[in-house]
Amino acid sequence: MKASFIRCHNSFVVNIDNIQEVDFKNKEILMKNGEICYGSARMIKAVQKKLEMNDSE
């Protein structure tokens, strides 16, 4: 079972399967349902790594 959830901020945990796109400059995560989730400067890097790993699988 693959881990689909990642913490992107102290207040937010997101399902990486529901991410449409990530704006790393503004630290915003656009979800497939149109919602915007904000990431912290430190944790947005972990989201980027997780997405890269997810794409390679």
C-alpha positions as CSV (number, residue, x, y, z in Angstrom):
1,M,0.0,0.0,0.0
2,K,1.5,3.3,-1.0
3,A,1.5,6.2,1.3
4,S,-0.8,8.8,-0.4
5,F,-0.9,11.5,2.3
6,I,1.8,14.1,3.1
7,R,1.9,17.0,5.5
8,C,2.4,20.2,3.6
9,H,1.8,22.6,6.6
10,N,1.3,22.3,10.3
11,S,-2.4,22.7,9.6
12,F,-2.7,20.7,6.4
13,V,-2.3,17.1,5.2
14,V,-3.0,16.4,1.6
15,N,-3.6,13.3,-0.5
16,I,-1.0,13.4,-3.3
17,D,-3.3,11.6,-5.6
18,N,-5.7,14.7,-5.5
19,I,-3.0,17.3,-6.3
20,Q,-3.5,19.0,-9.7
21,E,-0.5,21.3,-9.6
22,V,1.9,23.0,-7.2
23,D,3.0,26.6,-7.3
24,F,6.3,26.4,-5.5
25,K,7.0,30.1,-5.7
26,N,3.8,31.0,-3.9
27,K,3.7,27.8,-1.8
28,E,0.2,26.9,-3.0
29,I,-1.2,23.5,-3.8
30,L,-4.1,23.4,-6.2
31,M,-6.3,20.3,-5.7
32,K,-8.3,18.6,-8.4
33,N,-11.5,19.9,-6.8
34,G,-10.4,23.5,-7.1
35,E,-9.4,24.0,-3.5
36,I,-6.1,25.7,-2.7
37,C,-4.0,24.4,0.2
38,Y,-1.0,26.3,1.4
39,G,2.3,24.8,2.2
40,S,5.1,25.9,4.5
41,A,8.5,26.8,3.1
42,R,10.1,23.8,4.7
43,M,7.4,21.2,4.0
44,I,6.7,22.2,0.4
45,K,10.0,20.7,-0.5
46,A,8.9,17.3,0.9
47,V,5.8,17.6,-1.3
48,Q,7.9,18.2,-4.3
49,K,10.1,15.1,-3.6
50,K,7.0,13.0,-2.9
51,L,5.4,14.0,-6.2
52,E,8.6,13.2,-8.1
53,M,8.8,9.8,-6.5
54,N,5.1,9.2,-7.3
55,D,5.6,10.2,-10.9
56,S,8.5,7.7,-11.3
57,E,6.4,4.8,-10.0
